[in-house]
Amino acid sequence: MSDTIATPAMVAPVRNRALAITAVAACSGFAGLGYEVVWSRLLAVSLGHEFIAVLGVVAAMFAGIALGSLTPGRHISRSPVPGRWYAALEVVIGAWALALIPLSGFAGHIIAALLPVDAGALHQWLFAFGLPFVLLLPATMAMGGTLPALEAVLAARLPGGAVGRVYAANTAGAVLGTLATTFLIIPQLGLSGTLGLCALINLGCAAALWFQDGEGAAGARPRVATGGRAYLAPLFLTGLLGIGYEVLTIRVVSQILENTVYTFSILLAVYLAGTAFGAALHGRLAKARSPDLTRVLVLATALACTAGAVLLSISDEVLAALKVALPATLGGRLAAEFLIAVVVFLPPTIAMGALFTQLAQSASDRAGGIGTALAVNMFGAALAPIIFGPVLLPLIGAKLCFALVAAAYLLVLPDLRRSSLLAGGAVSVAALALAVSPLSLRFVWTPPGGEVVWHRDGVMATVSVIRNAAGEHHLQVNNHFRMGGSASVRSDHREAHIPLLLHPDPKRALFLGLGTGATLSAAGDYPGLVSEGVELVPEVVESFPMFTRTAPQLGKNPDISVHVADARRFVRASDKNYDVVVADLYHPSVDGSSALYAREHFEAIRAKLAAGGIFCQWLPLHQLDIETLRLITRTFLDVFPESSAYLAQLSVETPLIALIGRAEPQSFEADWLNRRVTSDALRGRLTELGLDDGMSLFGLHLAGAKDLRGFAGAGPLNTDDKPFVAAEAPRIAYAARETPGDRLVTLLRMLKPKAEDVLAAGKEDQDRLAAYWQARDLYLEMGVQTLAAPAQPDLMSVLAPRLFELVAISPEFSPAYQPLITIARRLAATDPAAARRLLEMLDRVSPARSEARSLLLTLPRG
């Protein structure tokens, strides 16, 4: 037997091949995380919520990878040609990814058919985790075999450090895949195009490894059949606890971050980057497989998780400071979210990556391959979304969950020596201190003098009810969306009344998205109208008893029912037809809302409309820029060509716009409202809301179908495959360039409604409506200017003359007429002569109204 001396000429090709294999591992990771991002978005449409879809897809991917690592992975790692096996697996992944393009849409129909509308939580979660597992299994099992195959190929060329090298490269590629997919590829290619690109990457990886001979992969290292079993339980725990930490952290920071598609991409990228860096760092540590290093890494990981929870408790303050320090631009706001992710994720994930590599490399060296080690780690990771998402988080809260994660790392300690016991003691003290500390991971904004009167930590959101100093209740969801109170009740109720009044005689109505329930409650003002409401977040429905003042009909009116379900799934699954469907104000930039503005959703609603039915989609202009509004309008018009637009009320701070879709064009008689409303109780309620005549209703009209088409212009549509709203809407959430009032004025100048498109006949009535619109637009412009003024203008000398001009244009324009009456009443106490002059002028320009004349009779003459 002769010895062979390795020369530089012999070593260089080996290193080059190792580098090439490492690059393949990175490309494979790029495609793998690209798939995760796309599959989460595709299945969110069927499963009902982005966070649920993420949990389901993550659990399914880890479970499939575990099975793939355990079954083919173990055998592949011992094969003399693991490169060929790897190539075949990459082809399977790519082929199944392409097959999922039509299959994911079919999955939505399966859920609609098999999952009842009012299914219980357990039933829904079984589908949320079961469907992705079955649907993705061929691809995920193949993924599970690729890492053992790559490690086997590389182990022959890089003995002793293949696991860390492959894992670090694969995870680094995953980081790039996460960011590139979200920020660049999906906005350009759509979901199907992104799947196609990832499939091409799989084929490229397959071609690159097909010609690797894998020689020596099985025999280059000693194998002890049972030697690696001691590492399996620790590997299972590290998978469970590592992903558990990720799930908990994302749920907690969702209370303070914007929760756009970019938010979750940044969080995931930083998590992966930390683990990749930890894996790479492990290769540089001395005594790589000694119990001493394992003990140090366990201690570091547990303490880093505890510290991460502590930093999470002040993350709102850190974010506020970052927003001050960084520019108020899209890039600046994304940088702030990135730095928050770094603070809460990077130290724990570096330790996790190094610890996993330590355990996996030891198991691989002893058992002759990474397949079993990876399998048990992935099984633990697959269980984490199930255990920490719907179970532990709602049950014990986030803070105790973090303490539990830190303490559970004690089970990974390699022995019970004195040094291990000392490390365990340090971790136990830290976890206990966290559990009993006053630190809070609930971020609930309360106004001065206010308090939290009700709170729930749900799986999808944190929901709170706040009572302000005036005793009014407000609903807060994830500390972002504040609803309820006297300030919004007028618009909340109008959101129901406007579409219901535009239908001649609705018998059944559907409300998608409920908030405090005030809009659904308003439907109870219509005798004989059967109304159903659908709300995704169960805790929001639980809060309804706190809002009986603004939603008095809920729980009392037998014609009103509430369903806890996803809006899209409910529409597909319902066997009823509706005269009126009203969709709530979905925040367009929030991850998942794009699907509620998708063409497919609008088509499903159109299919559920009864003959002559209408669909009303409310849009928050204070959360939309003009370009995104164009996009949504264009998509809406593609499904409802005969559409119109209305305002909810004349607000420049929170302007709300309704897109009203119907199958056929419709015009109205001037006395439509008088003939439409036959109930005295309903008439009285409409008077309270300022909707007591035709002018007050049709005066909110913004545009007809032709005008809307001109506004929307040509361009792409928002679809499930190409979710442009998800990519575009976050711009305003992160950095608005103008005020909502400015956007409203811009919109008014772009829309030029025609009275003859609204009122069927009567030139005089049409002229009155046109004058009302002219006064309305000037009034809103005046409101924007008033808000922008450095000081409030004088009521009598500045505002009163301008309001009088509006009344002169349209005597029926109450928003200007009524403030002048109020001014006259105030003047009557201090300057009766000035009050008389004002009232006489009002009486001359609006003789049909009696308020000015009646008030004149109370004033002294002279």
C-alpha positions in Angstrom: 0.0 0.0 0.0 1.5 3.3 -1.0 0.9 6.8 0.2 0.0 9.5 -2.1 1.2 13.1 -1.5 -1.4 15.7 -2.4 0.1 18.4 -4.6 -1.3 21.9 -5.2 -2.3 20.8 -8.7 -4.3 18.0 -7.2 -5.9 20.1 -4.4 -7.1 22.9 -6.6 -9.6 20.9 -8.7 -11.0 19.4 -5.5 -11.5 22.8 -4.0 -13.0 24.1 -7.2 -15.5 21.2 -7.3 -16.3 21.8 -3.6 -16.9 25.5 -4.5 -19.2 24.5 -7.4 -21.2 22.2 -5.2 -21.5 24.9 -2.6 -22.9 27.3 -5.3 -25.4 24.6 -6.2 -26.5 24.4 -2.6 -27.0 28.2 -2.6 -29.1 28.1 -5.8 -31.2 25.2 -4.4 -31.8 27.3 -1.2 -32.8 30.3 -3.4 -35.4 28.2 -5.2 -36.6 26.6 -2.0 -37.5 29.8 -0.2 -38.9 31.2 -3.5 -41.3 28.3 -3.4 -42.2 29.0 0.3 -43.0 32.6 -0.4 -45.1 31.8 -3.5 -46.9 28.8 -2.0 -47.8 30.8 1.1 -49.4 33.5 -1.2 -51.2 30.9 -3.3 -52.6 29.0 -0.4 -53.5 32.1 1.6 -56.4 32.6 -0.9 -57.8 29.2 0.1 -56.8 29.1 3.7 -58.1 32.6 4.5 -55.2 34.5 6.1 -51.5 35.1 5.3 -50.4 34.1 8.8 -52.4 30.9 8.7 -51.0 30.1 5.3 -47.5 30.8 6.4 -47.9 28.5 9.4 -49.5 25.8 7.2 -46.9 26.0 4.5 -44.0 26.1 6.9 -45.3 23.1 8.8 -45.9 21.2 5.5 -42.5 22.0 4.1 -40.7 20.9 7.2 -42.7 17.8 7.5 -42.2 16.8 3.9 -38.4 17.6 4.2 -38.3 15.4 7.3 -39.9 12.5 5.5 -37.6 13.0 2.5 -34.5 13.2 4.7 -35.5 10.1 6.6 -36.5 7.8 3.7 -34.7 8.5 0.4 -32.2 10.8 2.1 -30.5 8.1 4.3 -30.1 5.8 1.3 -28.9 8.6 -1.0 -26.2 9.6 1.4 -24.7 6.1 1.1 -25.1 5.9 -2.7 -21.9 5.8 -4.8 -23.5 8.4 -7.1 -25.4 10.8 -4.8 -25.0 13.6 -7.4 -27.2 11.7 -9.8 -29.8 11.2 -7.1 -29.6 14.9 -6.3 -30.2 15.8 -9.9 -33.3 13.5 -10.1 -34.7 15.1 -7.0 -34.3 18.6 -8.3 -36.2 17.6 -11.5 -39.0 16.3 -9.3 -39.2 19.5 -7.3 -39.3 21.7 -10.4 -41.9 19.5 -12.1 -44.2 19.4 -9.1 -43.9 23.1 -8.6 -45.2 23.6 -12.1 -48.0 21.2 -11.5 -49.0 23.2 -8.4 -49.9 26.2 -10.6 -53.3 24.7 -11.6 -53.6 22.5 -8.5 -53.5 25.4 -6.0 -56.6 26.9 -7.6 -58.3 23.5 -7.4 -57.4 23.4 -3.7 -59.6 26.4 -3.1 -62.6 24.7 -4.6 -61.9 21.6 -2.5 -61.9 23.7 0.7 -65.0 25.5 -0.3 -66.7 22.2 -0.9 -65.5 20.2 2.1 -65.1 22.8 4.8 -68.4 24.1 6.2 -69.0 27.8 6.3 -69.2 27.8 10.1 -66.6 25.1 10.7 -65.1 25.0 14.2 -61.6 26.1 15.0 -60.3 22.5 15.1 -61.8 21.7 11.8 -60.3 24.8 10.2 -56.9 24.1 11.6 -56.9 20.5 10.3 -57.4 21.9 6.8 -54.9 24.7 7.3 -52.2 22.2 8.1 -53.4 19.1 6.3 -54.1 20.6 2.9 -50.6 22.2 2.4 -49.0 19.0 3.6 -50.7 16.8 1.1 -50.5 19.3 -1.7 -46.8 20.0 -1.4 -45.7 16.6 -0.3 -44.0 15.4 -3.6 -41.9 18.5 -3.8 -41.1 18.8 -0.1 -40.1 15.1 0.1 -37.8 15.7 -2.8 -36.4 18.7 -1.0 -35.7 16.6 2.0 -33.4 14.3 0.0 -31.4 17.1 -1.7 -29.4 18.3 1.4 -28.2 14.7 2.4 -27.3 14.2 -1.3 -25.3 17.5 -1.5 -23.6 16.7 1.9 -22.6 13.3 0.6 -21.2 14.7 -2.6 -19.3 17.4 -0.7 -18.1 15.2 2.2 -15.8 13.3 -0.1 -14.1 16.6 -1.0 -14.3 18.4 2.3 -14.2 15.8 5.1 -15.2 17.0 8.6 -17.0 20.2 7.6 -19.5 19.3 4.9 -22.6 19.9 7.0 -21.8 23.4 8.0 -20.6 24.3 4.5 -23.8 22.9 2.8 -26.2 24.3 5.4 -24.6 27.8 5.4 -24.6 28.0 1.5 -28.2 26.6 1.3 -29.5 29.0 3.9 -27.6 32.0 2.4 -29.2 31.2 -0.9 -32.6 31.1 0.9 -32.0 34.6 2.2 -31.5 35.9 -1.3 -34.5 33.9 -2.6 -36.7 35.4 0.1 -35.8 39.0 -0.7 -35.5 38.7 -4.5 -38.8 36.8 -4.8 -40.7 39.4 -2.8 -39.1 42.6 -4.0 -38.3 41.8 -7.6 -39.5 38.6 -9.1 -43.2 38.4 -8.1 -43.9 42.0 -9.0 -42.5 41.4 -12.4 -43.5 37.8 -13.2 -46.4 37.1 -10.9 -46.7 33.9 -8.8 -46.9 31.5 -11.7 -43.9 33.1 -13.5 -41.9 32.9 -10.2 -42.7 29.2 -9.9 -41.5 28.7 -13.4 -38.3 30.6 -12.7 -37.6 28.6 -9.6 -38.3 25.4 -11.6 -35.6 26.5 -14.1 -33.2 27.0 -11.2 -34.0 23.4 -10.1 -33.2 22.1 -13.6 -30.0 24.1 -13.6 -28.9 22.6 -10.2 -29.8 19.1 -11.6 -27.6 19.6 -14.7 -24.7 20.9 -12.6 -24.7 17.8 -10.3 -25.6 15.1 -12.9 -22.0 14.8 -13.9 -20.6 14.7 -10.4 -19.5 11.2 -9.8 -20.0 11.1 -6.0 -17.0 8.8 -5.8 -16.1 7.9 -2.3 -19.1 9.5 -0.7 -20.2 6.4 1.1 -16.8 5.2 2.2 -14.9 8.4 3.0 -16.0 8.5 6.6 -16.5 5.8 9.3 -20.0 4.7 10.0 -21.4 3.5 13.4 -25.0 2.4 13.0 -26.2 3.7 16.3 -23.6 6.2 17.2 -25.5 9.2 16.1 -28.7 8.4 18.0 -27.7 10.4 21.1 -28.0 13.5 18.9 -31.5 12.9 17.6 -33.5 14.1 20.5 -31.5 17.4 20.8 -31.9 17.9 17.0 -35.6 17.4 17.3 -35.8 20.0 20.1 -33.6 22.5 18.3 -36.0 22.3 15.3 -39.0 22.7 17.5 -37.7 25.6 19.6 -35.9 27.5 16.7 -39.1 27.7 14.6 -41.2 28.3 17.7 -39.0 31.3 18.4 -39.6 32.5 14.9 -43.4 32.1 15.0 -43.6 33.9 18.4 -41.4 36.8 17.3 -43.3 37.4 14.1 -46.6 37.5 15.9 -45.2 39.9 18.5 -43.6 42.4 16.1 -46.8 42.3 13.9 -48.2 44.6 16.5 -45.7 47.4 15.6 -44.6 46.8 12.0 -46.6 47.6 8.9 -47.2 43.9 8.1 -46.8 44.3 4.4 -45.4 41.6 2.1 -42.1 43.3 2.6 -42.3 43.1 6.4 -42.5 39.3 6.5 -39.9 38.9 3.8 -37.4 41.1 5.8 -38.2 39.1 9.0 -37.7 35.8 7.3 -34.5 36.9 5.5 -32.9 38.1 8.7 -33.9 34.9 10.5 -32.3 32.8 7.7 -29.2 35.0 7.5 -28.6 34.6 11.2 -28.8 30.8 11.0 -26.5 30.8 7.8 -23.9 32.9 9.6 -24.1 30.7 12.6 -23.5 27.6 10.5 -20.6 29.2 8.7 -19.2 30.4 12.1 -19.3 26.9 13.4 -16.7 25.8 10.9 -14.2 28.2 12.3 -14.7 27.1 16.0 -12.2 24.9 17.6 -13.0 21.4 18.9 -16.0 21.3 16.5 -17.6 18.1 17.9 -16.7 18.3 21.6 -19.3 18.4 24.3 -17.8 21.6 25.6 -18.7 23.4 22.5 -22.2 21.9 22.5 -22.7 23.1 26.1 -21.5 26.6 25.2 -23.8 26.8 22.2 -26.8 25.6 24.2 -26.1 28.3 26.8 -25.7 31.0 24.2 -28.9 30.0 22.3 -31.1 29.9 25.4 -29.7 33.2 26.8 -30.0 34.9 23.4 -33.7 33.8 23.1 -34.3 35.3 26.6 -32.5 38.5 25.6 -34.5 38.6 22.3 -37.7 38.6 24.3 -36.5 41.4 26.5 -35.6 43.4 23.4 -39.0 42.7 21.9 -40.6 44.4 24.9 -39.0 47.7 23.9 -39.1 47.2 20.1 -41.8 49.8 19.8 -39.6 52.4 21.3 -36.6 51.3 19.2 -38.8 51.5 16.1 -40.0 55.0 17.0 -36.4 56.1 17.4 -35.4 54.6 14.1 -38.2 56.4 12.3 -36.9 59.7 13.7 -33.4 58.9 12.7 -34.0 57.5 9.3 -35.6 59.4 6.3 -39.4 59.2 6.0 -39.1 57.4 2.7 -40.0 53.8 1.6 -36.3 52.9 1.9 -36.0 54.5 5.3 -39.1 52.8 6.7 -37.9 49.4 5.3 -34.5 50.0 6.8 -36.2 50.6 10.2 -38.1 47.3 9.9 -34.9 45.6 8.9 -33.0 46.9 11.9 -35.8 45.8 14.2 -35.5 42.3 12.7 -31.8 42.4 13.3 -32.2 43.4 16.9 -34.7 40.6 17.8 -33.6 37.8 15.4 -29.9 38.0 14.7 -28.2 37.0 18.0 -30.5 34.0 18.7 -30.4 32.8 15.1 -26.6 32.9 14.9 -26.5 30.7 18.0 -29.2 28.4 16.6 -27.4 28.0 13.3 -24.1 27.1 15.1 -25.9 24.7 17.5 -27.7 22.9 14.7 -24.5 22.5 12.7 -22.7 21.2 15.8 -25.3 18.6 16.5 -25.9 17.7 12.8 -22.2 17.3 12.0 -21.7 15.1 15.0 -24.7 12.9 14.0 -23.5 12.8 10.4 -20.0 11.7 11.3 -21.2 9.0 13.6 -24.2 7.7 11.5 -22.6 8.1 8.1 -24.9 10.8 6.7 -27.0 13.8 7.6 -30.4 12.3 6.5 -31.6 11.1 9.9 -30.3 14.2 11.7 -32.0 16.5 9.3 -35.2 14.4 9.5 -35.7 14.6 13.2 -34.8 18.4 13.2 -37.4 19.0 10.5 -40.0 17.0 12.3 -39.5 19.3 15.3 -39.7 22.3 13.1 -42.9 21.0 11.5 -44.6 20.7 14.9 -43.5 24.2 16.0 -46.2 26.2 14.0 -48.9 23.9 15.3 -47.8 24.0 18.9 -46.8 27.6 19.2 -49.4 29.1 16.8 -52.9 28.0 17.6 -52.1 26.3 21.0 -49.5 27.9 23.3 -49.7 31.6 22.2 -53.4 32.1 22.9 -53.2 29.8 25.9 -50.3 31.3 28.0 -49.3 34.4 26.1 -46.1 35.4 24.3 -43.9 36.2 27.3 -44.4 32.8 28.9 -43.9 31.1 25.6 -40.5 32.8 25.2 -39.5 31.7 28.8 -40.6 28.2 27.9 -38.5 28.2 24.8 -35.4 29.3 26.7 -35.9 26.8 29.5 -36.5 23.9 27.1 -33.0 24.4 25.6 -31.8 22.8 28.9 -32.9 19.4 27.4 -30.2 19.8 24.7 -27.3 19.9 27.2 -24.9 17.1 26.4 -24.4 15.8 29.9 -24.9 16.4 33.6 -21.4 17.5 34.5 -20.8 20.5 36.8 -20.3 22.8 33.9 -23.6 21.7 32.3 -25.4 22.1 35.7 -24.0 25.7 36.0 -25.2 26.5 32.4 -28.6 25.0 33.3 -28.8 27.1 36.4 -28.0 30.3 34.4 -30.6 29.5 31.8 -33.2 28.7 34.5 -32.7 31.9 36.3 -32.9 33.9 33.1 -36.1 32.2 32.0 -37.7 32.6 35.4 -36.8 36.2 35.5 -38.4 36.8 32.1 -41.6 34.9 33.2 -42.1 37.0 36.4 -40.8 40.3 35.1 -43.2 43.2 34.5 -42.1 43.3 30.8 -45.0 43.2 28.4 -45.1 42.0 24.9 -48.5 43.6 24.3 -48.3 46.9 22.5 -51.6 48.6 23.0 -51.9 52.4 22.4 -54.1 54.2 24.9 -55.1 57.8 24.8 -54.5 60.2 27.7 -57.0 59.2 30.4 -57.8 56.0 28.6 -57.5 52.4 29.6 -57.6 48.8 28.2 -60.9 47.3 29.1 -60.7 44.0 27.1 -57.8 42.2 25.4 -57.2 38.9 23.6 -54.1 37.4 22.1 -55.4 35.6 19.1 -53.6 33.4 16.5 -54.0 35.9 13.7 -54.1 39.2 15.6 -54.0 40.9 19.0 -57.4 42.5 19.7 -58.0 45.2 22.3 -60.9 47.4 23.3 -59.9 50.8 24.6 -62.0 53.2 26.6 -61.0 56.8 26.3 -61.5 59.6 28.8 -65.0 60.3 27.4 -66.1 56.8 28.1 -66.2 55.7 24.4 -65.0 52.3 23.3 -62.5 51.8 20.4 -61.4 48.6 18.8 -57.7 48.1 18.1 -56.4 45.2 16.0 -52.6 44.6 16.2 -52.3 48.1 17.7 -52.8 49.5 14.2 -56.4 49.8 13.3 -58.6 51.8 15.5 -62.4 51.6 15.0 -65.5 52.7 16.8 -66.5 55.6 18.9 -68.8 58.5 18.1 -66.3 60.0 15.7 -66.7 57.1 13.2 -70.3 55.9 13.9 -71.7 58.3 11.2 -69.5 56.9 8.5 -69.8 53.3 9.8 -73.6 53.4 9.5 -73.5 55.3 6.1 -71.4 52.5 4.7 -74.4 50.2 5.1 -77.2 52.7 4.2 -75.7 54.1 0.9 -75.6 50.7 -0.9 -78.8 49.6 0.6 -80.6 52.7 -0.5 -79.3 52.4 -4.0 -81.1 49.0 -4.3 -84.9 49.3 -4.9 -85.9 46.5 -2.4 -83.2 44.4 -0.9 -84.3 41.2 0.9 -80.9 39.6 1.7 -77.5 41.3 2.3 -74.0 40.1 3.0 -71.4 42.2 4.8 -67.7 41.1 4.5 -65.5 42.4 7.3 -67.2 43.7 10.4 -64.9 45.8 12.6 -67.0 46.9 15.6 -70.1 45.6 13.9 -71.6 49.1 13.5 -72.1 48.8 9.7 -73.8 45.4 9.9 -75.9 46.6 12.8 -77.2 49.5 10.6 -78.7 47.0 8.2 -81.1 46.2 11.0 -82.8 49.5 10.3 -84.4 48.0 7.2 -87.6 46.0 8.1 -87.5 42.4 6.7 -83.9 42.6 5.5 -82.0 39.4 6.3 -78.3 40.2 6.8 -75.2 38.1 7.3 -71.9 39.3 8.4 -68.5 37.6 7.9 -65.5 38.3 10.1 -62.1 36.5 9.9 -60.7 37.2 13.4 -62.7 35.4 16.1 -61.5 37.8 18.8 -63.1 40.7 16.9 -66.5 39.0 17.1 -65.9 38.3 20.8 -65.6 42.1 21.3 -69.0 42.9 19.9 -70.8 43.2 23.4 -68.4 46.1 24.1 -70.0 48.1 21.3 -73.7 48.0 22.0 -73.9 51.8 21.8 -72.8 51.9 18.1 -74.0 48.4 17.1 -77.2 48.0 19.0 -78.8 45.5 16.6 -76.2 42.7 17.0 -77.3 39.9 19.1 -80.9 41.3 19.3 -82.2 41.4 15.8 -83.0 37.8 14.6 -82.5 38.9 11.0 -78.8 39.5 11.6 -76.3 36.6 11.8 -72.6 36.6 12.2 -70.1 34.0 10.7 -66.5 33.6 11.7 -64.8 32.8 8.4 -62.6 34.0 5.6 -64.5 36.3 3.2 -63.3 34.6 0.1 -64.0 31.1 1.3 -67.4 32.2 2.6 -68.4 33.7 -0.8 -67.4 30.5 -2.7 -69.0 28.2 -0.2 -72.3 30.0 0.4 -75.3 28.5 -1.4 -77.3 31.8 -1.1 -77.7 34.7 -3.5 -77.7 38.3 -2.2 -79.3 41.5 -3.3 -76.6 43.6 -1.8 -73.0 42.7 -0.9 -70.9 45.2 1.1 -67.2 44.7 1.5 -65.4 46.5 4.3 -62.4 48.9 4.3 -59.6 46.4 3.9 -56.2 48.1 4.5 -54.6 47.6 1.0 -51.0 47.4 2.2 -51.5 44.7 4.8 -50.2 41.3 3.7 -53.2 39.3 2.3 -55.5 42.2 1.6 -54.5 42.2 -2.1 -56.5 38.9 -2.5 -59.7 40.8 -1.4 -59.2 43.3 -4.3 -58.4 40.5 -6.8 -60.4 39.9 -10.0 -61.2 36.4 -8.9 -62.8 37.5 -5.7 -64.9 40.1 -7.5 -66.0 37.5 -10.0 -67.0 35.1 -7.1 -69.1 37.9 -5.6 -70.8 38.7 -9.0 -71.8 35.1 -9.2 -73.6 35.3 -5.8 -75.6 38.5 -6.7 -79.3 38.0 -7.3 -81.0 39.6 -10.3 -80.6 43.4 -10.0 -78.1 43.0 -7.2 -75.3 45.4 -6.4 -71.8 45.0 -4.9 -70.3 47.8 -2.9 -66.5 47.8 -2.3 -65.5 50.5 0.2 -62.0 51.9 -0.3 -60.0 53.9 2.3 -58.5 56.8 0.3 -56.4 57.8 3.4 -54.6 54.4 3.0 -54.4 54.5 -0.9 -52.4 56.5 -3.4 -54.0 57.4 -6.7 -52.1 54.8 -8.7 -53.3 52.0 -6.4 -56.8 53.3 -6.6 -56.6 53.3 -10.4 -55.4 49.7 -10.2 -58.3 48.5 -8.0 -60.8 50.5 -10.0 -59.6 49.0 -13.2 -59.9 45.5 -11.8 -63.4 46.3 -10.5 -64.5 47.6 -13.8 -63.3 44.5 -15.6 -65.9 42.5 -13.6 -68.5 45.2 -13.2 -68.4 47.3 -16.3 -71.5 49.3 -15.2 -70.0 50.8 -12.0 -70.2 54.1 -10.2 -68.4 55.7 -7.3 -69.7 57.4 -4.2 -68.3 59.1 -1.1 -69.3 58.0 2.3 -69.3 61.5 3.7 -67.6 64.8 3.2 -64.4 64.1 5.2 -61.0 65.3 4.1 -59.1 63.4 6.9 -60.5 59.9 6.3 -62.2 60.0 2.9 -64.0 56.8 2.1 -65.0 55.8 -1.5 -67.4 53.2 -2.6 -67.2 51.4 -5.9 -70.8 50.3 -6.7 -71.0 47.4 -9.2 -74.1 46.2 -10.9 -74.9 44.1 -14.0 -76.9 46.8 -15.8 -76.7 50.6 -15.8 -79.3 52.4 -13.6 -80.5 55.9 -13.3 -82.9 57.3 -10.6 -85.8 59.6 -10.3 -85.2 62.8 -8.3 -87.7 61.6 -5.7 -86.1 58.1 -5.5 -85.4 58.3 -1.8 -88.9 59.5 -0.8 -90.4 56.5 -2.6 -87.7 54.1 -1.6 -88.1 54.7 2.2 -91.5 53.6 3.5 -90.6 53.1 7.2 -90.9 56.1 9.5 -88.2 54.7 11.8 -85.8 54.3 8.9 -86.6 57.8 7.7 -85.8 59.2 11.1 -82.5 57.3 11.2 -81.6 58.6 7.8 -82.3 62.1 8.9 -79.9 61.7 11.8 -77.3 60.6 9.3 -77.9 63.4 6.9 -79.3 61.1 4.2 -82.9 62.4 4.3 -83.4 63.5 0.7 -82.2 62.7 -2.8 -79.7 65.5 -2.9 -77.9 64.2 0.2 -77.7 60.7 -1.3 -76.9 61.5 -5.0 -74.8 64.4 -3.9 -72.2 61.8 -2.8 -72.0 60.5 -6.3 -68.4 60.8 -7.7 -68.4 59.2 -11.1 -70.3 56.9 -13.5 -68.9 54.0 -15.5 -67.5 56.0 -18.4 -65.8 58.5 -16.1 -64.4 55.7 -14.0 -63.0 54.0 -17.1 -61.3 57.2 -18.1 -59.8 57.6 -14.6 -58.6 53.9 -14.3 -57.0 54.0 -17.8 -55.3 51.0 -19.4 -53.0 48.8 -17.5 -52.7 45.5 -15.5 -55.3 44.0 -13.3 -54.9 42.8 -9.7 -55.3 39.1 -9.8 -54.4 36.1 -7.6 -51.5 35.3 -9.9 -50.3 38.9 -10.2 -51.0 40.6 -6.9 -50.0 44.1 -7.9 -51.9 45.7 -5.0 -49.6 43.8 -2.5 -46.6 45.3 -4.2 -47.8 48.8 -4.8 -50.0 49.7 -1.8 -47.2 49.6 0.9 -45.7 52.8 -0.6 -48.2 54.9 1.2 -48.2 52.8 4.4 -44.5 53.5 4.8 -44.1 57.0 3.4 -47.2 59.0 2.3 -46.2 61.9 0.0 -49.4 63.9 0.4 -52.3 64.1 2.8 -55.6 62.2 2.3 -57.3 65.5 1.6 -54.8 66.3 -1.1 -55.5 62.9 -2.8 -59.2 63.5 -2.5 -59.0 66.9 -4.2 -56.8 65.4 -6.9 -59.4 62.7 -7.5 -62.3 65.2 -7.6 -60.4 67.2 -10.3 -59.9 64.1 -12.4 -63.6 63.0 -12.2 -66.3 65.0 -14.0 -69.6 63.3 -13.2 -72.7 64.1 -15.4 -76.0 64.6 -13.7 -77.9 63.0 -16.5 -76.1 59.7 -15.8 -77.6 59.7 -12.3 -81.0 61.3 -12.6 -83.2 59.8 -15.3 -85.2 63.0 -16.4 -85.9 66.5 -15.5 -83.4 69.2 -16.6 -84.1 71.3 -13.5 -83.3 68.4 -11.1 -80.2 67.6 -13.0 -79.0 71.2 -12.8 -79.7 71.2 -9.1 -77.6 68.1 -8.7 -74.7 69.5 -10.8 -74.8 72.7 -8.6 -74.7 70.5 -5.5 -71.6 68.7 -6.8 -69.9 72.0 -7.6 -70.5 73.3 -4.0 -69.4 69.9 -2.6 -66.1 69.9 -4.4 -65.3 73.5 -3.4 -66.3 72.7 0.2 -63.8 69.8 0.3 -61.1 72.0 -1.2 -61.8 74.5 1.5 -61.5 71.8 4.2 -58.1 70.8 2.9 -56.9 74.4 2.9 -58.3 75.0 6.4 -56.4 71.9 7.7 -53.2 73.0 6.1 -53.4 76.5 7.4 -50.8 77.3 10.2 -53.6 78.9 12.3 -57.3 78.3 12.4 -59.1 81.0 10.2 -61.5 83.4 11.8 -65.0 82.0 11.8 -66.9 85.1 10.8 -64.5 87.0 8.6 -63.0 84.1 6.7 -65.1 81.0 6.8 -68.6 82.5 6.8 -68.2 84.3 3.5 -66.8 81.2 1.8 -69.6 79.0 3.1 -72.1 81.6 1.9 -70.6 81.4 -1.6 -71.3 77.6 -1.5 -74.9 78.1 -0.4 -75.3 80.6 -3.2 -74.2 78.0 -5.7 -76.4 75.3 -4.2 -79.1 76.3 -1.6 -79.6 72.6 -0.9 -76.0 72.1 0.2 -76.5 71.5 3.9 -72.8 71.0 4.8 -72.4 74.8 4.2 -75.9 75.9 5.1 -76.0 74.4 8.6 -72.7 75.8 9.8 -73.9 79.3 8.8 -77.1 78.7 10.9 -74.8 77.7 13.8 -72.7 80.9 13.3 -75.9 83.0 13.3 -77.0 81.5 16.6 -73.7 82.3 18.2 -73.7 85.8 16.8 -77.3 86.3 18.1 -75.9 86.4 21.7 -73.2 89.0 21.0 -74.1 90.9 17.8 -77.8 90.4 16.9 -77.6 92.9 14.0 -74.8 90.9 12.3 -76.8 87.7 12.9 -79.8 89.3 11.3 -77.8 90.3 8.2 -76.4 86.8 7.8 -79.8 85.2 8.2 -81.5 87.6 5.7 -78.8 86.8 3.2 -79.3 83.1 3.7 -83.1 83.4 3.3 -82.7 85.3 0.0 -80.4 82.7 -1.6 -82.3 79.7 -0.2 -85.9 80.7 0.3 -87.1 77.0 0.2 -85.4 76.3 3.5 -87.0 77.5 6.7 -84.2 77.5 9.3 -83.0 81.0 8.6 -86.5 82.5 8.5 -87.5 80.8 11.7 -84.3 82.0 13.5 -85.0 85.5 12.2 -88.3 85.6 14.0 -86.4 85.2 17.3 -84.2 88.2 16.8 -85.0 91.7 17.9 -85.5 94.3 15.0 -83.4 97.4 14.7 
